[in-house]
Amino acid sequence: MLKIDHLTKNYGNYKAVDDLTIHIQPGEIYGFIGHNGAGKTTTLKSVAGILQFDQGTILINGRSVVEEPVACKRDLAYIPDNPDLYAYMSGIKYLNFVADIYGITPEVRREKIRKYADLFELTGDLAQPISAYSHGMKQKLAVISAWMHSPRLIVMDEPFVGLDPKAAHTLKEMMREHCNNGGAIFFSTHVLEVAEKLCDKVAIIKQGKLIKAGTMDEVKGDDSLEEVFLELEAE
């Protein structure tokens, strides 16, 4: 589903991502863990085709994000850590705008908007301008928009920030359902308890370098993910 091989991204003399290799298979929820500035967001933006990188390859369903960017974006949805949406649009206009981009039929878009807006209790707010939304409401709208075109790969940067407990639970159920249906999810989070319970696999990155990766049991053993992370960070 997603193959990141020897990814390297420099900002001048600073190496933000250093020879990173991660492979994610269909059906996997893959957590990406690291301190602020470790290289998580740079990696996710590179996967999404937002950032150019200096070395390595990124393949989505066997296609290069560099050589076939449009085809890759059809199979991808990306949610940034801060949902910067078009504030002048209403929620419903934004979702229809996203649906137009992906050529989603009126019938399918109505069904999906109704389903996911109801799940996040956002239906009554869709007529309001996004400028009036709280951060949590914007995050819910961004999640709904990501699920609109049924992407095979969903990439999310800190998706639980700003969500209330009920919305966070809804998102976790949606993530598992997506992967049970053959999709894959690659997401960063600082909420290690969520990652430990939710993820099939996890990677820990430090100063741009991958320091540990594998199934949750392989990475944490008999310890908690938090204990392993803090130990590796201290080394």
C-alpha positions as CSV (number, residue, x, y, z in Angstrom):
1,M,0.0,0.0,0.0
2,L,2.7,2.5,1.1
3,K,6.4,2.0,0.6
4,I,8.8,4.7,1.9
5,D,12.4,3.7,1.0
6,H,15.5,5.6,2.1
7,L,13.6,8.9,2.4
8,T,15.8,11.9,3.0
9,K,14.7,15.5,3.3
10,N,17.1,18.4,4.1
11,Y,16.4,22.0,5.0
12,G,19.7,23.6,4.2
13,N,22.3,21.9,6.4
14,Y,19.6,20.4,8.6
15,K,18.5,16.8,7.9
16,A,14.9,16.6,8.9
17,V,14.4,13.0,7.7
18,D,17.4,10.7,7.4
19,D,17.3,7.6,5.3
20,L,13.8,6.5,6.5
21,T,12.3,3.2,5.3
22,I,8.8,2.2,6.3
23,H,6.4,-0.3,4.5
24,I,2.7,-0.3,5.3
25,Q,0.4,-3.2,4.1
26,P,-3.3,-3.1,3.3
27,G,-5.3,-3.6,6.5
28,E,-2.8,-2.0,8.8
29,I,-3.1,1.0,11.1
30,Y,0.4,2.2,11.4
31,G,1.4,4.7,14.1
32,F,4.2,7.2,13.8
33,I,5.7,8.3,17.1
34,G,8.4,10.9,17.9
35,H,9.0,14.2,19.8
36,N,8.3,17.6,18.3
37,G,10.7,18.2,15.4
38,A,11.6,14.5,15.0
39,G,10.6,14.5,11.3
40,K,7.0,13.2,11.5
41,T,5.2,16.0,9.7
42,T,7.9,16.3,7.1
43,T,7.5,12.6,6.3
44,L,3.7,12.8,6.2
45,K,3.8,15.8,3.9
46,S,6.3,14.1,1.6
47,V,3.9,11.1,1.4
48,A,1.0,13.4,0.6
49,G,3.0,15.1,-2.2
50,I,3.1,18.5,-0.5
51,L,6.9,18.5,0.1
52,Q,9.6,17.6,-2.4
53,F,12.4,15.4,-0.9
54,D,16.1,15.0,-1.7
55,Q,16.6,11.3,-1.8
56,G,14.6,8.0,-1.7
57,T,11.3,6.9,-3.2
58,I,7.7,6.9,-2.0
59,L,5.2,4.5,-3.6
60,I,1.5,4.4,-3.1
61,N,-0.1,1.2,-4.6
62,G,3.1,0.8,-6.7
63,R,3.0,4.4,-8.1
64,S,5.6,7.0,-7.4
65,V,4.4,10.2,-5.7
66,V,7.0,12.0,-7.8
67,E,6.3,10.5,-11.2
68,E,2.5,9.9,-10.9
69,P,1.4,12.5,-8.4
70,V,-2.2,12.8,-9.6
71,A,-2.8,9.0,-9.6
72,C,-1.3,8.8,-6.1
73,K,-3.6,11.6,-4.8
74,R,-6.6,9.7,-6.1
75,D,-5.7,6.9,-3.7
76,L,-4.8,9.2,-0.8
77,A,-6.4,11.4,1.8
78,Y,-4.3,13.7,4.0
79,I,-5.4,15.4,7.2
80,P,-2.8,18.0,8.5
81,D,-2.2,18.7,12.1
82,N,-4.0,22.0,11.8
83,P,-7.1,21.8,9.5
84,D,-6.7,25.0,7.4
85,L,-10.0,24.9,5.6
86,Y,-11.7,27.6,3.4
87,A,-13.2,29.8,6.1
88,Y,-15.6,31.6,3.7
89,M,-17.3,28.3,2.8
90,S,-20.1,26.7,4.8
91,G,-19.4,23.1,5.9
92,I,-21.7,21.6,3.3
93,K,-20.2,23.7,0.5
94,Y,-16.7,22.5,1.5
95,L,-17.7,18.9,1.4
96,N,-19.4,19.3,-1.9
97,F,-16.2,21.1,-3.2
98,V,-14.1,18.1,-2.2
99,A,-16.7,15.7,-3.8
100,D,-16.5,17.7,-7.0
101,I,-12.7,17.4,-7.1
102,Y,-12.9,13.6,-6.9
103,G,-15.9,13.3,-9.2
104,I,-18.2,11.8,-6.6
105,T,-21.8,11.4,-7.8
106,P,-24.6,13.4,-6.1
107,E,-26.1,10.2,-4.7
108,V,-22.9,8.9,-3.2
109,R,-21.9,12.2,-1.7
110,R,-25.3,12.7,-0.1
111,E,-25.1,9.3,1.5
112,K,-21.6,9.9,2.8
113,I,-22.2,13.4,4.1
114,R,-25.3,12.2,5.9
115,K,-23.5,9.2,7.4
116,Y,-20.4,10.9,8.7
117,A,-22.0,14.2,9.7
118,D,-24.5,12.3,11.8
119,L,-21.7,10.2,13.3
120,F,-19.8,13.3,14.4
121,E,-23.0,15.2,15.3
122,L,-22.1,17.9,12.8
123,T,-25.2,17.8,10.6
124,G,-26.9,20.8,12.2
125,D,-23.8,22.9,11.7
126,L,-23.1,22.2,8.0
127,A,-25.0,25.3,6.9
128,Q,-22.8,27.5,9.1
129,P,-19.6,29.2,7.7
130,I,-16.4,27.4,8.6
131,S,-15.2,30.6,10.1
132,A,-17.7,30.1,12.9
133,Y,-16.4,26.6,13.6
134,S,-14.4,25.6,16.7
135,H,-11.1,23.8,16.2
136,G,-12.8,20.5,17.0
137,M,-15.6,21.1,14.5
138,K,-13.0,21.9,11.8
139,Q,-11.2,18.7,12.7
140,K,-14.4,16.7,12.3
141,L,-15.1,18.4,8.9
142,A,-11.6,17.5,7.8
143,V,-12.0,13.9,8.8
144,I,-15.3,13.7,6.9
145,S,-13.8,15.2,3.8
146,A,-10.9,12.7,3.9
147,W,-13.4,9.8,3.9
148,M,-15.5,11.2,1.0
149,H,-13.7,9.6,-1.9
150,S,-13.0,6.2,-0.2
151,P,-9.2,6.5,-0.4
152,R,-7.2,3.4,0.0
153,L,-4.5,5.2,2.1
154,I,-5.4,7.8,4.7
155,V,-2.5,9.9,6.2
156,M,-3.2,11.9,9.3
157,D,-1.0,14.2,11.4
158,E,-2.2,14.3,15.1
159,P,-5.8,13.5,14.1
160,F,-7.2,13.3,17.7
161,V,-6.1,16.9,18.7
162,G,-9.2,19.0,19.4
163,L,-11.7,16.1,19.3
164,D,-13.9,15.4,22.3
165,P,-13.9,11.9,23.7
166,K,-17.0,10.8,21.7
167,A,-15.6,12.1,18.4
168,A,-12.2,10.5,19.1
169,H,-14.0,7.2,19.7
170,T,-15.9,7.6,16.4
171,L,-12.7,8.3,14.5
172,K,-11.0,5.2,16.0
173,E,-14.0,3.0,14.9
174,M,-13.8,4.6,11.4
175,M,-10.1,3.9,11.2
176,R,-10.5,0.2,12.1
177,E,-13.4,-0.2,9.7
178,H,-11.4,1.4,6.9
179,C,-8.5,-1.1,7.4
180,N,-10.9,-4.0,7.8
181,N,-12.1,-3.1,4.3
182,G,-8.6,-3.4,2.9
183,G,-7.4,0.2,3.3
184,A,-4.4,1.4,5.3
185,I,-3.8,4.3,7.7
186,F,-0.5,6.1,8.5
187,F,-0.8,8.6,11.3
188,S,1.3,10.5,13.9
189,T,0.2,11.0,17.4
190,H,1.5,12.1,20.8
191,V,-1.3,10.1,22.6
192,L,0.7,6.9,23.2
193,E,-2.1,5.2,25.0
194,V,-4.3,5.5,21.9
195,A,-1.5,4.3,19.6
196,E,-0.9,1.3,21.8
197,K,-4.5,0.2,21.8
198,L,-5.3,1.0,18.1
199,C,-2.2,0.4,16.0
200,D,-1.2,-2.9,14.3
201,K,2.3,-1.5,13.8
202,V,4.3,1.4,15.0
203,A,7.5,3.3,14.1
204,I,9.5,5.5,16.5
205,I,11.6,8.3,14.9
206,K,14.2,10.5,16.6
207,Q,16.0,13.4,15.0
208,G,14.9,12.2,11.5
209,K,16.1,8.6,12.0
210,L,14.0,5.5,12.5
211,I,15.1,3.9,15.8
212,K,12.5,1.2,16.2
213,A,9.6,-0.3,14.1
214,G,7.5,-3.4,13.9
215,T,4.3,-4.8,15.4
216,M,3.1,-3.4,18.7
217,D,4.3,-6.5,20.5
218,E,7.7,-6.4,18.8
219,V,8.2,-2.7,19.7
220,K,7.0,-2.7,23.3
221,G,7.4,-6.2,24.5
222,D,6.2,-6.5,28.1
223,D,6.4,-2.8,28.7
224,S,4.0,0.0,27.8
225,L,4.6,2.0,24.6
226,E,5.2,5.1,26.8
227,E,8.0,3.3,28.7
228,V,9.7,2.2,25.5
229,F,9.4,5.6,23.9
230,L,10.8,7.4,26.9
231,E,13.6,4.9,27.2
232,L,14.6,5.3,23.5
233,E,14.3,9.1,23.8
234,A,16.7,9.1,26.7
235,E,19.4,7.0,24.9
